[in-house]
Amino acid sequence: MLKWFYEIDCGKGGAEFLRTGFEDGTGKGKVVSPFMRGDPGLPEGPDNRESNRGTADHMADRSGGLISPATLVDLFRPLEHARKVLLAVSGGPDSVALMLLAAQWAEAVWKAPPLSVASVDHGLRPDSLAEAEQVAEWAARLGLPHHILRWEGEKPKTRLQERARDARYGLLIAHAETIGADYLVTAHHADDQAETILFRLLRGSGPRGLKGMESLFQRGELLHARPLLGMTKAELLAICDTCRHPFFTDPSNLDVRFARARLRRMERRFASAGLDRAALLRLGQRAARAEAVIAERAAALRASLPAERAPGFVQLDLALVSREPEEILLRLIEAEILDLTARERPPRLERLEALCTLLRAALLQGKVFKSTLGGVRLHLDAGGKLKLCPEKPRGKLARG
């Protein structure tokens, strides 16, 4: 098993350089960490090695693709009170860097939660199982338990990447529950964030989509953390390089059959037109500010709105919101549909928008309106009372 080590070398003029990392226990092999020291605020001298071991106070900021212990602690701060953490590691450079950083974080902080690693074998490439087994060996060298989760059964012919992602998260969430983990951590980074924002921009997303991925959000009973969203792909590659740690490259990332791969081929064109990573991330931050205001207003209005609720039924008095912006009405209807159907994903935005435009027009004109959306029937009476209930199952029931 690799053991964490901590060394301070004295340089010219009394300057000190910090090297931490993992060694194999034989004294022959060391994997150097992506840490450097350059802050005179840390007490100097060899007498402080033990007292400073595992701490991150007063360390230098990230520089040249390297990351300081202080930054490391900040990255994983949301996990400090976790019961157990599950790291999703595919074997690519991003997730390998995540595993290395998380392992050092767990060594560096007091009472860190236990870490576990999982790799999903989608069964879509001949080498996928061997790669997952290699990740298991890497995790074992770091002292981390590892499990391989397999996507069994016949694979879909269409929307393969989307359905593979859904299957992957389904497997990870189920495994987290099995091992008692309350946090799932993935290695999404700033380049992923920019790509996601661009992808959603091209598809006409609203502010909720354009804000990009959240660094921490709820997936059922599980918290999904993305601690590396502030780091770039180049920085994560530098971490693997500094640690001299191998990784795998997924050929599907360059497969032009998939929309994301085609989009990556156009990145330089978008950047030359002003849509580079910095601009996209800036757009995401601005969309996030707008989204926070919209979401807060919609939630407050929903909480204050007179309503009759029963299992499988809700009635709202929409007359009280007739003058609200259409976006607020849209969020209100969406929330009720999700509650009635217990679905995680809302209806498609364009369908929701079309329904709410007609619903709002009927509301302002005092007309009756009926429609269905997302498995829910909606009935607005002339007085502005809106009833919602799940649609009845289609088709005839088989008789025994």
N, C-alpha and C positions, 0 to 999 in steps of 0.2 A: 504494500500500500504506500502511496506517496504521502509524505509528511510535509507539513508547512514549515518553511524556514524564514528567518528574518535576519538580515545582515546589514551592518552599516560600515561602509568603507570611507576612510578619511582621504580627501583629495588635497589639492594645492590650497594653501591659505586657510587650512582648517575646515574647508567645505566638506560636507558629508553627503554620501549618496546611499540611498536606501535600496536594497534588493530584497524582495520577498518572493516566495514561490513555493514549489514543491520539490522534494527530493525523494529518491526511491529507497532510502534507508541503508543503502550500501556505501554511501559517500561518493559514489562514482557518477551518479546521474542527477542532474538538477533541471527543473523546468522553471525558468526565471519568470517572475510575474511582470505585469505591465505597470509597475509602481516605480516612481522615482521620488526622491526627496530633495527639496530645495528651499524649505521654509525655515529661516533662522529662529522662528518662534518656538520650535521644538527644542527642548533641552539637549545640549550637545554632549558627546562623549560616550565611550563604551559603557560607562557605569549605568547608563539609562536604557540599555538595550532591553533588559527584562521588563522594566517598568513600562516601557513603551510598546512592548510586544502586543500586537493585536489591537492597538488603538489607531485612530485616524485623525486625532486632533492636530491642527496646525500643519497638516501636510500640504504639499504643493498642489495646485490645480492641474487638470489634465493638460498635457503639452505634447505636441507632435504625435498624436495618436496614442499616447500613453495616458493612464488614468491614475489619479492619486487615491490613497486610502480614504481621504475625506470625501472625495466624490463618490467613491464606492459605497460608503456608509449612506450618503444621501440617496444614491440610486435605489438601494434596497430598504430604505427607511419604512416604506409602507408594509414591509413584511415582518417588522420587529415583533408584532404581537400575534403573529400567525400561530396556529396550533401545529401545523405541518405544511410544508410547501412542496408542490409537485412542479418540477421543471420539465417543460416539453423540449426535448433535444432530438433533432433529426440527424445531426451529424454535419450539417452545413456550417460555414464559418460563423454565422450569427449566433446559432444556438450553442456551438462549442464555446464561443467567447462568453455567452451567458453562463454556461456551466462552470467555466473556470472562475469567473468573477463571483458567482454565487458561492462557490466552494470557499474562496478566500474570504468573502464577507462573513460566512458562517464561522470561520476560524477567528476572524478579527473582532467580532462583537461579543459582548457578554450575553449569555443565555439565548443564542440564536435558535430559531426553531429548526427541527430536523428537516433535512432536504431529501427528496427522492426524485429520481429521474425516470422518464418514460419516453420511449420512441415508438412511433406508429409505423407499422409496416403496411402500406396500402396495397401491396401485392401488384403494383402496376409496372414495376421494372424488375428484371431478373436479379439485380444486385441489391434490392431493397432489404431483404432479410439479412444478408451478410453485413450490410451497413449498420443495421440496427444492432446486430451482435457486436460489431466493433465499438459502437457507442457504449454498449454495456461494459466492455473491457475498459474504456476510458473512464467511465463513471466509477468502476471498481477501483481503479488506481487512485481516484480522488476520495475513496472511502464512501461513495454514495450508492445506495441501493438502486437497482435499475430493473425496469420491466418492459418487455416488448408487447405492444398491443397490436393485434392483427385485424385488418378490415377483411372480414370473411365474406364469401358469397359472390354472386355474379356482379360484375362492375357495370355501371350505366354506360350507355352508348353516347349520351348527350350530356352537356353541362358537367363534364367529368370533374373539372377542378372545383367547382362549387359544391358538388355532392361529396367529393373527397374531403373537402374542408369540413362539411357538416358531419361526415362520418368520423373524422379525426377528433373534432371537439366532443362528439358523443362518447367516443372511447376514452378520451382524457378525463372527461367529467365523471364518467362511471368509475374509472380507476381511482380518481381522487377520492370519491366516496368510499370505495373499498378500503383504501389505506388510511382513511381518516384525515386527508388533507383538506384544508379550507381555503387554500390559495393555489391557483394555477398560474404559472409564470411562463410567458413566451418571449421570444427574442426580437419582436418587431422593433425597428429602428427608424431614424429620421427619414431615410430614403424610402422605406416602406410607407411611412406616413405621407410623404409628398406624392408618391405614386398613387396611393389610395385617394387622396384629395383630387388629383388630376383625373383619375378614372371616374370618380363620382361627378366631377365638374362636367366631363364630356357626356355623361349620362343625364345631366340636368337635375342633379340632387339639390335639395333645399339646404338651409343652414345646418340642420342636424347632420346631414351627410357630409357637408363641406368642412365641418370641424375636424373630420378625420377620426382616427381611433383614439379612444380614451385610455389614459395610463392606468386607470383602475375602475372596474365596473363589475356589476353583479351578473353572474350566469347561474340563475337558479339559486341554490344554496352556496355556490362557490364564488369567490372573488377572483377575477381574472386580472392579473397585473402585467403591465408592459413597462418594465423599468428602464428599457434602453431607448425609448422614443426620442430622447435628447441627444443620442449618439448617432454618428453616421456609419454607413457601411464600411467606409475606409478605416474608421477608428476600430471597428470590431475586427477587421482583417489584420490591422496592426497588432491587436492584442494576441491573436492566434500566432502571428509571426514572432512577436516578442517572446511568447511562451514556447515557441518552436513546437507548436501543436498541430498535427495534421487535421484535415477536415475533408468532407466530400462536397462535390459540386453536383447539383441536381440538373440534369440535362433538360428537364421540362421547363426550367426557367427561360430557356432560349427557344422553346418549341413554338413556332409561329401559329400553330393551330389554336393556341390559347390567347385570349384577348390581352392579358397582361404582358405576355412576351412580345406581342406586336407593339404594344404601347411603349415598352422599353426601347425598342428600335427607333422610336420617334423622339426620344427624350432630348437629344441635341437640338432638334428642330424647335421643339417647344421652348427650350432654354434660350435659343437665339432670338425667339420672339418675346422673351421676357418672363416666360413661365418656367423658371429654374426652381431648384429645390427651395431656396430662400423665399422666393415669391409665393410658392405654393404653401409653405409652412406659415407664412404671414397671413395668407388668405384663411388658412385653417384657424389661426388664433382669432381673427376677426369674426369668423363665422361662429366660433365657440362663444364669444362674448354675446353675440346676438341670440344664439340658441339658449343661453342661460336665462336671458330676460324673457324670451318667449315661453320656455318651459316653466319658469316660476309663475308667470302670469296665468298660464293655462291650468296649472295645478291648483293655484289659489282659487280661481274661478270655479273649478270643478268641485273643490271642497266646500264652497259656500253655496253652490247651486241647490235649490230644493229638488229632491229626487225621491222616488219610491223604488226600492230595490227588493228583489226576492231572487231565489235561485233561478237562473235562466231568464231573468226579466229585469228591465230597468225603465223607468219613465222619468223624463227630464222636462222642466219648464224652460224651453228655449226662448220664450218671449223676453226673458231677462237678459239674454245675450245677443239679441238681434242686432245691436249696434256695435258689437265687438268686432275687431278685425277678423277677416275670414280665416287667417292663420290660427287664431285662437279657437274658433269653431272647429276647424279641422283637427286640432290636437285633442279637443274634447271628444269628438266622435271617435277618433282613433283609440283613445284610452278606453272608452266604453266597449268598443269592439274587441280589444285585446282582453279585457276583463271577462267578457262573456264567453270567449272562445278559448281562453287560457293559452293563447299562442304567444310565442316569443317575438315573431316578426310581424310588423304591421302590414296592412294591405299596401299594394303598390301605390306610390305617391300620386301618379297621374289619375288613377281610378278614384282615390280618396278626394283629390281636388275636384274632379268632375262631379262627384256626388255632392260635395259640400257647396259647390257653386249653385247647383239646382236646389239643394235644401235651403240655402240662405235666401235665394230668390223667392221660394215658396213661403218662407217664414216672414219676409218683409211684406209680401202681398196677401198674407192671411189665407193661403191656399193649402189644400191637402197634398201631401207628397208621400209616395211609397217607393221603396227601392231595397236592394240587397247589396251587401258588400262584405267580403271576408267571412262568409258563413253566417252573417247576421241580417235579419230582416229589420227594416226601419219604417216606421209609420208616423208621420207628422200630421196632426189634425189642424183644423183651421184656427184653433186657439193657441197654437204654438207648443202643444204638448207632444213630445217625441217619445215613442215607445220603441224599445229595441229588445229583440229576443233571438236566440239562435235559430237558424233555418232548420226545418224538418229534414231528416235524411231523405235523399232522393231514391227513387226506385221502390219496388214492392218488396215487402218482407216475405221471405220464404216461409211457406206453411209446412208444418210437420205432419 
